[in-house]
Amino acid sequence: MNENVKTATRAPVMEARGIHKAFGQVQALRGAEFKARAGEVTALIGDNGAGKSSLVKVLSGVYTADEGELLIDGKPVRPGSPQDVRAYGIETVYQDLALAGDLTPYENVFMGRELRRSGVLGMLGVVDRGRMRDRTEEVFDALNVRIKDHKGRVAALSGGQRQSVAIARAAMWASHLVMMDEPTAALGVAQTQSVLELIRRVADSGIGVILISHNMTDVLEVADSIQVLRLGTRVATFRRGEATVADLVKEMTSGKSAEVNS
């Protein structure tokens, strides 16, 4: 059995079945399907208006589906907020990164989850900066994130380095999945390649990655599975090596919801 077949038969860590979502008279999702597996990069693509953003917001808990089912580890769940989804070990890297420019990388990694000092100092709310810095450096080392000044402000970092901080933060807290919204947008060639390599390392660590991207070249380079949305419905699924840019564009612009599994 080849590797594509073996990984495609692995149970999904997250699955969406028959998702419908309407906004007034606008039907954004029409029975959309989606699957993501641990240790894989699953790309979600589609033209503008295909329903990508709506589906991702359902998966991340921002929206509640009107109809359909969301499963994590095969168990139906109905999250009511992004916090509910995070409790399942799923983190999201939004396009704006949600980083605080005046804070250091390690302060951003632990933002909202600060470690307290032991004893009375911890009871008084004193944070353990040394322990947070050491833990952040361990995560950066494991993912090969290279940032020279861990004590400097995030605002002083390059776009690629800021993206790396956001991805490393998500990978540190995720036990199941990391969702990434256009992680290479507005990056140069070298920075894009660095971020794609980081995405691959996150998946290789055993965490599933959901990649939303308009860049077909990036998608083909890094994704193990590519799922195509059109008019609120999944119209095609490809495994690594099965598609070209032309194939993806064809499905995005004229695909019909005839495909079934994968």
C-alpha positions as CSV (number, residue, x, y, z in Angstrom):
1,M,0.0,0.0,0.0
2,N,1.5,3.4,-1.0
3,E,1.8,6.3,1.5
4,N,-1.1,8.3,-0.1
5,V,-3.5,5.4,0.5
6,K,-2.3,4.7,4.0
7,T,-2.7,8.3,5.2
8,A,-6.0,8.8,3.4
9,T,-7.5,5.9,5.4
10,R,-6.3,7.3,8.7
11,A,-9.3,8.5,10.8
12,P,-9.9,12.3,10.6
13,V,-9.0,14.4,13.6
14,M,-11.6,16.9,12.5
15,E,-14.5,16.4,10.1
16,A,-17.4,18.6,8.9
17,R,-20.4,16.9,7.4
18,G,-23.2,18.6,5.4
19,I,-22.5,22.1,6.7
20,H,-25.0,24.7,5.8
21,K,-24.7,28.4,6.7
22,A,-26.8,31.3,5.5
23,F,-26.7,35.0,6.1
24,G,-30.1,36.3,5.3
25,Q,-30.8,35.3,1.7
26,V,-27.2,34.5,1.0
27,Q,-26.4,30.8,1.2
28,A,-22.7,30.7,2.0
29,L,-22.4,27.0,2.6
30,R,-24.5,24.3,1.0
31,G,-23.8,21.0,2.5
32,A,-20.0,21.5,2.7
33,E,-17.8,18.6,3.7
34,F,-14.3,18.7,5.1
35,K,-11.7,16.4,6.7
36,A,-8.4,17.0,8.3
37,R,-6.0,14.4,9.6
38,A,-3.2,14.4,12.3
39,G,0.3,14.9,10.9
40,E,-1.0,16.2,7.5
41,V,-1.3,19.6,5.9
42,T,-4.8,19.8,4.5
43,A,-5.3,22.8,2.1
44,L,-8.7,24.4,1.7
45,I,-9.0,26.4,-1.5
46,G,-11.6,28.1,-3.6
47,D,-12.3,31.3,-5.5
48,N,-13.7,34.4,-3.8
49,G,-17.2,33.6,-2.6
50,A,-16.6,29.8,-2.5
51,G,-17.4,29.7,1.2
52,K,-13.8,29.2,2.5
53,S,-14.0,31.9,5.1
54,S,-17.5,30.8,6.3
55,L,-16.4,27.2,6.6
56,V,-13.2,28.1,8.5
57,K,-15.3,30.2,10.9
58,V,-17.6,27.3,11.5
59,L,-14.5,25.0,12.2
60,S,-13.0,27.6,14.5
61,G,-16.1,28.3,16.5
62,V,-16.8,31.8,15.2
63,Y,-20.0,30.7,13.5
64,T,-22.5,28.0,14.4
65,A,-23.7,26.0,11.5
66,D,-27.4,26.2,10.6
67,E,-27.3,22.5,9.7
68,G,-24.7,19.7,9.6
69,E,-22.3,18.1,12.0
70,L,-18.8,18.8,13.3
71,L,-16.8,16.0,14.7
72,I,-13.5,16.0,16.6
73,D,-11.8,12.6,17.0
74,G,-15.0,11.1,15.6
75,K,-17.2,12.6,18.3
76,P,-19.9,15.1,17.4
77,V,-19.3,18.6,19.0
78,R,-21.2,21.8,18.8
79,P,-18.8,24.6,19.9
80,G,-20.4,28.0,20.7
81,S,-17.2,30.1,20.6
82,P,-13.6,30.1,19.5
83,Q,-12.7,29.3,23.2
84,D,-14.7,26.1,23.0
85,V,-12.7,25.0,19.9
86,R,-9.4,25.9,21.6
87,A,-10.4,23.7,24.5
88,Y,-10.3,20.8,22.0
89,G,-6.6,21.5,21.3
90,I,-7.3,23.5,18.1
91,E,-5.5,26.8,17.5
92,T,-6.0,29.3,14.7
93,V,-3.4,31.6,13.1
94,Y,-5.4,34.5,11.7
95,Q,-4.2,36.6,8.8
96,D,-3.5,39.6,11.1
97,L,-1.5,37.2,13.4
98,A,-3.0,38.7,16.6
99,L,0.5,39.6,17.9
100,A,1.2,42.4,20.3
101,G,4.0,44.5,18.7
102,D,5.3,46.0,22.0
103,L,5.8,42.6,23.6
104,T,8.6,40.1,23.1
105,P,8.2,36.8,21.2
106,Y,8.0,34.8,24.4
107,E,5.4,37.2,25.9
108,N,3.3,36.8,22.8
109,V,3.6,33.0,22.9
110,F,2.2,33.1,26.5
111,M,-0.1,36.0,26.1
112,G,-3.3,35.2,28.1
113,R,-1.6,32.0,29.4
114,E,1.2,33.5,31.5
115,L,3.0,31.2,33.9
116,R,3.0,32.4,37.5
117,R,5.9,32.3,40.0
118,S,5.5,29.7,42.7
119,G,4.4,30.5,46.2
120,V,3.3,33.9,47.4
121,L,4.6,35.7,44.4
122,G,2.5,33.6,42.1
123,M,-0.6,34.3,44.3
124,L,0.2,38.0,43.9
125,G,0.2,37.6,40.1
126,V,3.9,37.8,39.5
127,V,4.7,36.0,36.2
128,D,7.7,33.7,35.7
129,R,9.4,35.4,32.8
130,G,12.4,33.1,32.9
131,R,10.4,29.9,32.6
132,M,8.2,31.4,29.8
133,R,11.4,32.4,27.9
134,D,13.0,29.0,28.3
135,R,9.8,27.1,27.2
136,T,9.5,29.4,24.2
137,E,13.1,28.8,23.2
138,E,12.5,25.0,23.4
139,V,9.5,25.3,21.1
140,F,11.4,27.5,18.7
141,D,14.4,25.1,18.7
142,A,12.1,22.1,18.0
143,L,10.5,23.9,15.0
144,N,13.8,25.4,13.9
145,V,12.4,29.0,14.3
146,R,15.4,31.3,14.1
147,I,15.0,34.6,15.9
148,K,18.1,36.4,17.0
149,D,16.6,38.6,19.7
150,H,14.1,36.8,21.9
151,K,14.0,39.8,24.2
152,G,13.2,42.4,21.5
153,R,9.8,43.7,20.5
154,V,7.9,41.7,17.9
155,A,7.2,44.9,16.0
156,A,10.9,45.0,15.1
157,L,10.8,41.5,13.4
158,S,10.4,40.9,9.7
159,G,7.1,39.7,8.3
160,G,8.3,36.2,8.0
161,Q,9.6,36.1,11.6
162,R,6.3,37.5,13.0
163,Q,4.5,34.8,11.0
164,S,6.9,32.2,12.5
165,V,6.2,33.5,16.1
166,A,2.4,33.2,15.5
167,I,2.7,29.7,14.0
168,A,5.0,28.5,16.8
169,R,2.6,29.9,19.4
170,A,-0.3,28.0,17.9
171,A,1.8,24.7,17.6
172,M,2.8,25.0,21.2
173,W,-0.7,25.1,22.5
174,A,-2.4,22.8,19.9
175,S,-2.8,19.1,20.6
176,H,-4.9,18.4,17.5
177,L,-4.9,21.0,14.8
178,V,-3.6,24.4,13.7
179,M,-5.6,26.4,11.2
180,M,-3.7,28.9,9.2
181,D,-5.3,31.7,7.2
182,E,-3.2,32.9,4.2
183,P,0.1,32.5,6.1
184,T,2.3,33.5,3.2
185,A,0.3,36.5,2.1
186,A,2.5,39.6,1.6
187,L,5.7,37.8,2.2
188,G,8.7,37.8,-0.1
189,V,10.1,34.7,-1.8
190,A,12.6,33.7,0.9
191,Q,10.2,34.4,3.8
192,T,7.5,32.4,2.1
193,Q,9.8,29.4,1.7
194,S,10.8,29.7,5.4
195,V,7.1,29.7,6.5
196,L,6.2,26.8,4.2
197,E,9.1,24.8,5.7
198,L,7.8,25.7,9.2
199,I,4.3,24.5,8.3
200,R,5.7,21.2,7.1
201,R,7.7,20.8,10.4
202,V,4.5,21.4,12.4
203,A,2.7,18.7,10.5
204,D,5.7,16.4,10.8
205,S,5.5,16.8,14.6
206,G,2.1,15.0,14.5
207,I,-0.2,18.1,14.6
208,G,-2.7,18.5,11.8
209,V,-2.5,21.7,9.8
210,I,-5.4,23.3,7.9
211,L,-4.0,25.7,5.3
212,I,-6.2,28.3,3.6
213,S,-4.4,29.9,0.7
214,H,-4.9,31.5,-2.7
215,N,-1.4,30.6,-3.7
216,M,-1.7,27.4,-5.7
217,T,2.1,26.9,-6.0
218,D,2.4,27.1,-2.2
219,V,-0.5,24.7,-1.8
220,L,1.0,22.1,-4.2
221,E,4.4,22.3,-2.5
222,V,3.3,21.7,1.1
223,A,-0.2,20.1,1.2
224,D,-0.8,16.3,1.7
225,S,-4.5,16.8,0.8
226,I,-6.2,19.6,-1.1
227,Q,-10.0,20.1,-0.8
228,V,-11.7,22.5,-3.2
229,L,-14.8,24.5,-2.4
230,R,-17.1,26.0,-5.0
231,L,-20.4,27.8,-4.3
232,G,-20.4,26.5,-0.7
233,T,-19.8,22.9,-1.6
234,R,-16.8,20.7,-1.7
235,V,-16.3,19.7,-5.4
236,A,-12.9,17.9,-5.4
237,T,-10.3,16.4,-3.2
238,F,-6.7,15.6,-4.3
239,R,-3.9,13.8,-2.6
240,R,-0.3,15.0,-2.9
241,G,1.0,14.6,-6.5
242,E,-2.5,14.1,-8.0
243,A,-3.1,17.7,-9.3
244,T,-1.5,20.6,-11.1
245,V,-2.3,24.2,-10.9
246,A,-4.5,23.8,-14.0
247,D,-6.5,21.0,-12.3
248,L,-7.1,23.1,-9.2
249,V,-8.2,26.2,-11.2
250,K,-10.6,24.0,-13.3
251,E,-12.3,22.7,-10.1
252,M,-12.4,26.1,-8.5
253,T,-14.2,27.6,-11.5
254,S,-16.3,24.8,-12.9
255,G,-16.3,21.9,-10.5
256,K,-19.5,20.2,-9.5
257,S,-20.2,18.4,-6.2
258,A,-19.8,14.9,-7.7
259,E,-16.8,13.8,-5.6
260,V,-17.5,11.8,-2.5
261,N,-14.8,10.5,-0.2
262,S,-11.2,11.3,0.9
